[in-house]
Amino acid sequence: MSQSYPWIAEDAGLFKKYNLDFQQVFIASSGIVTAALLGGDADMTLTGGVGNVRAYVQGSTDVVFVGGVKNTMTQTLVAGANIKKPEDVKGKKIGVSRIGSNTHYFSIQAMRRFNMEPGRDFSFVQTGGDPETFAALVGGGIDVACLTPPTDAKALAQGYHYVVYGPDLKIPYAATAFVTKRSVIAKRNQVIGQFMRAMAEASKIAHTDREFVYKVLGKYLRVTDRKVLDSAYNAEIKVLEPRLVIKSEALDAILEEVAQIDPRAKKVKAQELIDNRYLDEMEKSGFFDQLWAKK
């Protein structure tokens, strides 16, 4: 649901309101999204933070975070009746969208809380995305699925159950963030500012108009089961940032993980990755206050 803001903005007419005309493209993994951004195929992305943080650490310092939707992980680990508790995952295969993705990072962090490590205690299977992960679980290609709302709710509706319920762990992480390039800001500062205002309004809709969100999710994700939508919305809305804040501790968590593979990450401060100019402008101008004062 945290990835739905551009869809909400599109269907609410917010892009037209702010004179924005562009093509939306869905890409399943943050690493691939980062490659598209750095390659010039995208000017703005809404994505998990890990791909962008890795790129920055490796020298692509043009990458910059300008806002956030979710600074906490809400993925879950779901399985069938043969796996009842985290310890039962030992020796099993966990399905994730891609190595280096949000689902991959969550699975590692979640299982470490039960003293289990990838490679030693369990293995990963890359599926390509959430629907594919669930399909692999149903087809027996994996033992455990790392899923995001609303796919986890669909799994529960078909008889699967939570092995680890992510929201309870409160793992800090830039799970969904607005990321662009400093060079894009230099050339298209006003356009990015208008886009962020559209996203601020989409955030207001997400927090205050559940029925509109359900219509959007039904249209783009083809999820219409009310119980599934309720489950997804109730889990996600608690951790979504009303005013699009990107928290430094959410990026610190990623830097800490990346540092285990690339020592250069230890020298990077989270604040280096953040440009708050658009959020600051909306705060100081009274835009946020006026927006949230409306009923």
Contacts in CASP RR format, 6 or more apart in sequence:
PFRMAT RR
TARGET T0000
AUTHOR 0000-0000-0000
METHOD contacts of the structure
MODEL  1
MSQSYPWIAEDAGLFKKYNLDFQQVFIASSGIVTAALLGGDADMTLTGGV
GNVRAYVQGSTDVVFVGGVKNTMTQTLVAGANIKKPEDVKGKKIGVSRIG
SNTHYFSIQAMRRFNMEPGRDFSFVQTGGDPETFAALVGGGIDVACLTPP
TDAKALAQGYHYVVYGPDLKIPYAATAFVTKRSVIAKRNQVIGQFMRAMA
EASKIAHTDREFVYKVLGKYLRVTDRKVLDSAYNAEIKVLEPRLVIKSEA
LDAILEEVAQIDPRAKKVKAQELIDNRYLDEMEKSGFFDQLWAKK
1 149 0 8 1.000
1 150 0 8 1.000
1 206 0 8 1.000
1 213 0 8 1.000
1 217 0 8 1.000
1 232 0 8 1.000
1 233 0 8 1.000
1 236 0 8 1.000
1 237 0 8 1.000
1 240 0 8 1.000
2 69 0 8 1.000
2 70 0 8 1.000
2 74 0 8 1.000
2 175 0 8 1.000
2 176 0 8 1.000
2 236 0 8 1.000
2 240 0 8 1.000
3 46 0 8 1.000
3 69 0 8 1.000
3 176 0 8 1.000
4 206 0 8 1.000
4 213 0 8 1.000
4 216 0 8 1.000
4 217 0 8 1.000
4 220 0 8 1.000
5 46 0 8 1.000
5 69 0 8 1.000
5 199 0 8 1.000
5 202 0 8 1.000
5 203 0 8 1.000
5 206 0 8 1.000
6 24 0 8 1.000
6 46 0 8 1.000
6 199 0 8 1.000
6 202 0 8 1.000
7 24 0 8 1.000
7 216 0 8 1.000
7 219 0 8 1.000
7 220 0 8 1.000
8 14 0 8 1.000
8 202 0 8 1.000
8 205 0 8 1.000
8 206 0 8 1.000
8 212 0 8 1.000
8 213 0 8 1.000
8 216 0 8 1.000
9 15 0 8 1.000
9 198 0 8 1.000
9 199 0 8 1.000
9 201 0 8 1.000
9 202 0 8 1.000
10 24 0 8 1.000
11 212 0 8 1.000
11 215 0 8 1.000
11 216 0 8 1.000
11 219 0 8 1.000
12 201 0 8 1.000
12 202 0 8 1.000
12 205 0 8 1.000
12 212 0 8 1.000
14 198 0 8 1.000
14 201 0 8 1.000
14 202 0 8 1.000
15 21 0 8 1.000
15 22 0 8 1.000
15 198 0 8 1.000
17 198 0 8 1.000
18 194 0 8 1.000
18 195 0 8 1.000
18 197 0 8 1.000
18 198 0 8 1.000
19 194 0 8 1.000
20 191 0 8 1.000
20 194 0 8 1.000
20 195 0 8 1.000
20 198 0 8 1.000
22 43 0 8 1.000
25 36 0 8 1.000
25 42 0 8 1.000
27 33 0 8 1.000
27 36 0 8 1.000
27 47 0 8 1.000
28 97 0 8 1.000
28 98 0 8 1.000
28 101 0 8 1.000
28 128 0 8 1.000
28 129 0 8 1.000
28 130 0 8 1.000
29 97 0 8 1.000
29 98 0 8 1.000
29 100 0 8 1.000
29 101 0 8 1.000
29 128 0 8 1.000
29 129 0 8 1.000
30 47 0 8 1.000
30 48 0 8 1.000
30 49 0 8 1.000
30 50 0 8 1.000
30 51 0 8 1.000
30 52 0 8 1.000
30 100 0 8 1.000
30 101 0 8 1.000
30 102 0 8 1.000
31 50 0 8 1.000
31 51 0 8 1.000
31 54 0 8 1.000
31 98 0 8 1.000
31 100 0 8 1.000
31 101 0 8 1.000
32 98 0 8 1.000
33 42 0 8 1.000
33 45 0 8 1.000
33 47 0 8 1.000
33 48 0 8 1.000
33 51 0 8 1.000
34 45 0 8 1.000
34 47 0 8 1.000
34 51 0 8 1.000
34 52 0 8 1.000
34 54 0 8 1.000
34 55 0 8 1.000
34 63 0 8 1.000
34 179 0 8 1.000
36 42 0 8 1.000
36 45 0 8 1.000
37 43 0 8 1.000
37 45 0 8 1.000
37 52 0 8 1.000
37 63 0 8 1.000
37 179 0 8 1.000
37 180 0 8 1.000
37 181 0 8 1.000
38 55 0 8 1.000
38 60 0 8 1.000
38 62 0 8 1.000
38 63 0 8 1.000
38 181 0 8 1.000
43 180 0 8 1.000
43 181 0 8 1.000
43 184 0 8 1.000
43 188 0 8 1.000
43 191 0 8 1.000
43 192 0 8 1.000
44 178 0 8 1.000
44 179 0 8 1.000
44 180 0 8 1.000
44 184 0 8 1.000
44 192 0 8 1.000
44 195 0 8 1.000
45 178 0 8 1.000
45 179 0 8 1.000
45 180 0 8 1.000
46 69 0 8 1.000
46 176 0 8 1.000
46 177 0 8 1.000
46 178 0 8 1.000
46 179 0 8 1.000
47 176 0 8 1.000
47 177 0 8 1.000
47 179 0 8 1.000
48 102 0 8 1.000
48 174 0 8 1.000
48 175 0 8 1.000
48 176 0 8 1.000
48 177 0 8 1.000
49 65 0 8 1.000
49 102 0 8 1.000
49 173 0 8 1.000
49 174 0 8 1.000
49 175 0 8 1.000
49 177 0 8 1.000
49 179 0 8 1.000
49 251 0 8 1.000
49 254 0 8 1.000
50 100 0 8 1.000
50 101 0 8 1.000
50 102 0 8 1.000
50 105 0 8 1.000
50 174 0 8 1.000
50 254 0 8 1.000
50 257 0 8 1.000
50 258 0 8 1.000
51 100 0 8 1.000
52 63 0 8 1.000
52 65 0 8 1.000
52 177 0 8 1.000
52 179 0 8 1.000
52 273 0 8 1.000
53 174 0 8 1.000
53 251 0 8 1.000
53 254 0 8 1.000
53 255 0 8 1.000
53 258 0 8 1.000
53 265 0 8 1.000
53 273 0 8 1.000
54 258 0 8 1.000
54 262 0 8 1.000
55 63 0 8 1.000
56 63 0 8 1.000
56 268 0 8 1.000
56 272 0 8 1.000
56 273 0 8 1.000
57 255 0 8 1.000
57 258 0 8 1.000
57 262 0 8 1.000
57 264 0 8 1.000
57 265 0 8 1.000
57 268 0 8 1.000
58 262 0 8 1.000
58 264 0 8 1.000
61 182 0 8 1.000
61 272 0 8 1.000
62 181 0 8 1.000
62 182 0 8 1.000
62 183 0 8 1.000
63 179 0 8 1.000
63 181 0 8 1.000
63 182 0 8 1.000
63 273 0 8 1.000
64 179 0 8 1.000
64 180 0 8 1.000
64 181 0 8 1.000
64 182 0 8 1.000
64 185 0 8 1.000
64 273 0 8 1.000
64 274 0 8 1.000
64 275 0 8 1.000
65 174 0 8 1.000
65 177 0 8 1.000
65 178 0 8 1.000
65 179 0 8 1.000
65 246 0 8 1.000
65 251 0 8 1.000
65 273 0 8 1.000
65 274 0 8 1.000
65 275 0 8 1.000
66 178 0 8 1.000
66 179 0 8 1.000
66 180 0 8 1.000
66 185 0 8 1.000
66 192 0 8 1.000
66 196 0 8 1.000
66 246 0 8 1.000
66 274 0 8 1.000
66 275 0 8 1.000
66 276 0 8 1.000
66 277 0 8 1.000
66 278 0 8 1.000
66 279 0 8 1.000
67 177 0 8 1.000
67 178 0 8 1.000
67 196 0 8 1.000
67 244 0 8 1.000
67 245 0 8 1.000
67 246 0 8 1.000
67 274 0 8 1.000
67 276 0 8 1.000
67 278 0 8 1.000
67 279 0 8 1.000
68 174 0 8 1.000
68 176 0 8 1.000
68 177 0 8 1.000
68 178 0 8 1.000
68 241 0 8 1.000
68 244 0 8 1.000
68 245 0 8 1.000
68 246 0 8 1.000
69 175 0 8 1.000
69 176 0 8 1.000
69 177 0 8 1.000
69 178 0 8 1.000
69 203 0 8 1.000
69 240 0 8 1.000
69 241 0 8 1.000
69 244 0 8 1.000
70 175 0 8 1.000
70 176 0 8 1.000
70 236 0 8 1.000
70 239 0 8 1.000
70 240 0 8 1.000
70 241 0 8 1.000
71 172 0 8 1.000
71 173 0 8 1.000
71 174 0 8 1.000
71 175 0 8 1.000
71 239 0 8 1.000
71 241 0 8 1.000
71 245 0 8 1.000
71 246 0 8 1.000
71 247 0 8 1.000
71 249 0 8 1.000
71 250 0 8 1.000
72 167 0 8 1.000
72 170 0 8 1.000
72 171 0 8 1.000
72 172 0 8 1.000
72 173 0 8 1.000
72 175 0 8 1.000
72 239 0 8 1.000
72 250 0 8 1.000
73 102 0 8 1.000
73 105 0 8 1.000
73 106 0 8 1.000
73 109 0 8 1.000
73 166 0 8 1.000
73 169 0 8 1.000
73 171 0 8 1.000
73 173 0 8 1.000
73 175 0 8 1.000
74 148 0 8 1.000
74 149 0 8 1.000
74 166 0 8 1.000
74 167 0 8 1.000
74 175 0 8 1.000
74 235 0 8 1.000
74 236 0 8 1.000
74 239 0 8 1.000
75 102 0 8 1.000
75 103 0 8 1.000
75 106 0 8 1.000
75 107 0 8 1.000
75 110 0 8 1.000
75 146 0 8 1.000
75 147 0 8 1.000
75 148 0 8 1.000
75 152 0 8 1.000
75 166 0 8 1.000
76 146 0 8 1.000
76 147 0 8 1.000
76 148 0 8 1.000
76 152 0 8 1.000
76 162 0 8 1.000
76 163 0 8 1.000
76 164 0 8 1.000
76 165 0 8 1.000
76 166 0 8 1.000
76 167 0 8 1.000
77 86 0 8 1.000
77 89 0 8 1.000
77 94 0 8 1.000
77 107 0 8 1.000
77 110 0 8 1.000
77 144 0 8 1.000
77 145 0 8 1.000
77 146 0 8 1.000
77 147 0 8 1.000
77 162 0 8 1.000
77 163 0 8 1.000
77 164 0 8 1.000
77 166 0 8 1.000
78 137 0 8 1.000
78 144 0 8 1.000
78 145 0 8 1.000
78 146 0 8 1.000
78 147 0 8 1.000
78 152 0 8 1.000
78 155 0 8 1.000
78 156 0 8 1.000
78 160 0 8 1.000
78 161 0 8 1.000
78 162 0 8 1.000
78 163 0 8 1.000
79 88 0 8 1.000
79 89 0 8 1.000
79 137 0 8 1.000
79 143 0 8 1.000
79 144 0 8 1.000
79 145 0 8 1.000
79 160 0 8 1.000
79 161 0 8 1.000
79 163 0 8 1.000
80 137 0 8 1.000
80 159 0 8 1.000
80 160 0 8 1.000
80 161 0 8 1.000
81 161 0 8 1.000
82 88 0 8 1.000
82 143 0 8 1.000
83 89 0 8 1.000
83 92 0 8 1.000
83 143 0 8 1.000
83 144 0 8 1.000
83 163 0 8 1.000
84 163 0 8 1.000
85 163 0 8 1.000
86 110 0 8 1.000
86 111 0 8 1.000
86 113 0 8 1.000
86 114 0 8 1.000
86 116 0 8 1.000
86 163 0 8 1.000
86 164 0 8 1.000
87 114 0 8 1.000
87 116 0 8 1.000
88 163 0 8 1.000
89 111 0 8 1.000
89 116 0 8 1.000
89 121 0 8 1.000
89 122 0 8 1.000
89 143 0 8 1.000
89 144 0 8 1.000
89 163 0 8 1.000
90 116 0 8 1.000
90 121 0 8 1.000
90 122 0 8 1.000
91 121 0 8 1.000
91 122 0 8 1.000
91 123 0 8 1.000
92 122 0 8 1.000
92 123 0 8 1.000
92 143 0 8 1.000
92 144 0 8 1.000
93 122 0 8 1.000
93 123 0 8 1.000
93 124 0 8 1.000
93 125 0 8 1.000
93 141 0 8 1.000
93 142 0 8 1.000
93 143 0 8 1.000
93 144 0 8 1.000
94 107 0 8 1.000
94 122 0 8 1.000
94 123 0 8 1.000
94 124 0 8 1.000
94 125 0 8 1.000
94 142 0 8 1.000
94 143 0 8 1.000
94 144 0 8 1.000
94 145 0 8 1.000
94 146 0 8 1.000
95 103 0 8 1.000
95 107 0 8 1.000
95 124 0 8 1.000
95 125 0 8 1.000
95 126 0 8 1.000
95 127 0 8 1.000
95 133 0 8 1.000
95 136 0 8 1.000
95 137 0 8 1.000
95 142 0 8 1.000
95 144 0 8 1.000
95 145 0 8 1.000
95 146 0 8 1.000
96 103 0 8 1.000
96 104 0 8 1.000
96 107 0 8 1.000
96 124 0 8 1.000
96 125 0 8 1.000
96 126 0 8 1.000
96 127 0 8 1.000
96 133 0 8 1.000
96 146 0 8 1.000
97 103 0 8 1.000
97 104 0 8 1.000
97 126 0 8 1.000
97 127 0 8 1.000
97 128 0 8 1.000
97 129 0 8 1.000
97 130 0 8 1.000
97 132 0 8 1.000
97 133 0 8 1.000
98 104 0 8 1.000
98 126 0 8 1.000
98 128 0 8 1.000
98 129 0 8 1.000
99 124 0 8 1.000
99 126 0 8 1.000
102 148 0 8 1.000
102 173 0 8 1.000
102 175 0 8 1.000
103 129 0 8 1.000
103 130 0 8 1.000
103 133 0 8 1.000
103 146 0 8 1.000
103 147 0 8 1.000
103 148 0 8 1.000
104 124 0 8 1.000
104 146 0 8 1.000
105 173 0 8 1.000
105 254 0 8 1.000
105 257 0 8 1.000
106 146 0 8 1.000
106 166 0 8 1.000
106 171 0 8 1.000
106 173 0 8 1.000
107 118 0 8 1.000
107 124 0 8 1.000
107 146 0 8 1.000
108 118 0 8 1.000
108 257 0 8 1.000
109 169 0 8 1.000
109 171 0 8 1.000
109 173 0 8 1.000
109 257 0 8 1.000
110 164 0 8 1.000
110 166 0 8 1.000
110 169 0 8 1.000
110 171 0 8 1.000
111 117 0 8 1.000
111 118 0 8 1.000
111 121 0 8 1.000
111 122 0 8 1.000
111 164 0 8 1.000
113 169 0 8 1.000
116 122 0 8 1.000
118 124 0 8 1.000
122 144 0 8 1.000
125 136 0 8 1.000
125 141 0 8 1.000
125 142 0 8 1.000
127 133 0 8 1.000
127 135 0 8 1.000
127 136 0 8 1.000
127 142 0 8 1.000
130 147 0 8 1.000
130 148 0 8 1.000
130 151 0 8 1.000
131 151 0 8 1.000
133 142 0 8 1.000
133 145 0 8 1.000
133 146 0 8 1.000
133 147 0 8 1.000
133 151 0 8 1.000
134 145 0 8 1.000
134 147 0 8 1.000
134 151 0 8 1.000
134 154 0 8 1.000
134 155 0 8 1.000
136 142 0 8 1.000
136 145 0 8 1.000
137 144 0 8 1.000
137 145 0 8 1.000
137 155 0 8 1.000
137 160 0 8 1.000
138 158 0 8 1.000
144 163 0 8 1.000
145 155 0 8 1.000
145 160 0 8 1.000
147 155 0 8 1.000
149 231 0 8 1.000
149 232 0 8 1.000
149 233 0 8 1.000
149 235 0 8 1.000
149 236 0 8 1.000
150 217 0 8 1.000
150 221 0 8 1.000
150 223 0 8 1.000
150 228 0 8 1.000
150 229 0 8 1.000
150 231 0 8 1.000
150 232 0 8 1.000
152 162 0 8 1.000
152 231 0 8 1.000
152 232 0 8 1.000
153 225 0 8 1.000
153 227 0 8 1.000
153 228 0 8 1.000
153 229 0 8 1.000
153 231 0 8 1.000
153 232 0 8 1.000
154 223 0 8 1.000
154 225 0 8 1.000
154 228 0 8 1.000
156 162 0 8 1.000
156 231 0 8 1.000
157 225 0 8 1.000
157 227 0 8 1.000
157 228 0 8 1.000
167 235 0 8 1.000
167 238 0 8 1.000
167 239 0 8 1.000
171 253 0 8 1.000
172 247 0 8 1.000
172 249 0 8 1.000
172 250 0 8 1.000
172 252 0 8 1.000
172 253 0 8 1.000
173 250 0 8 1.000
173 253 0 8 1.000
173 254 0 8 1.000
174 246 0 8 1.000
174 247 0 8 1.000
174 250 0 8 1.000
174 251 0 8 1.000
174 253 0 8 1.000
174 254 0 8 1.000
175 250 0 8 1.000
177 246 0 8 1.000
178 196 0 8 1.000
178 199 0 8 1.000
178 244 0 8 1.000
178 246 0 8 1.000
180 192 0 8 1.000
182 275 0 8 1.000
184 192 0 8 1.000
185 192 0 8 1.000
185 275 0 8 1.000
185 277 0 8 1.000
192 278 0 8 1.000
193 278 0 8 1.000
193 281 0 8 1.000
196 244 0 8 1.000
196 278 0 8 1.000
196 279 0 8 1.000
196 282 0 8 1.000
197 282 0 8 1.000
197 287 0 8 1.000
199 244 0 8 1.000
200 243 0 8 1.000
200 244 0 8 1.000
200 282 0 8 1.000
200 287 0 8 1.000
200 288 0 8 1.000
200 291 0 8 1.000
201 291 0 8 1.000
203 240 0 8 1.000
203 241 0 8 1.000
203 242 0 8 1.000
203 243 0 8 1.000
203 244 0 8 1.000
204 242 0 8 1.000
204 291 0 8 1.000
204 292 0 8 1.000
204 294 0 8 1.000
205 212 0 8 1.000
205 213 0 8 1.000
206 213 0 8 1.000
206 237 0 8 1.000
206 240 0 8 1.000
207 237 0 8 1.000
207 240 0 8 1.000
207 242 0 8 1.000
210 233 0 8 1.000
213 233 0 8 1.000
214 226 0 8 1.000
214 229 0 8 1.000
214 233 0 8 1.000
217 223 0 8 1.000
217 229 0 8 1.000
217 232 0 8 1.000
218 224 0 8 1.000
218 229 0 8 1.000
223 229 0 8 1.000
223 232 0 8 1.000
242 292 0 8 1.000
243 279 0 8 1.000
243 282 0 8 1.000
243 283 0 8 1.000
243 288 0 8 1.000
244 279 0 8 1.000
245 279 0 8 1.000
246 274 0 8 1.000
246 276 0 8 1.000
246 279 0 8 1.000
248 270 0 8 1.000
248 271 0 8 1.000
248 274 0 8 1.000
249 270 0 8 1.000
251 270 0 8 1.000
251 273 0 8 1.000
251 274 0 8 1.000
252 270 0 8 1.000
255 265 0 8 1.000
255 266 0 8 1.000
255 268 0 8 1.000
255 270 0 8 1.000
256 265 0 8 1.000
258 265 0 8 1.000
259 265 0 8 1.000
259 266 0 8 1.000
281 287 0 8 1.000
282 288 0 8 1.000
END
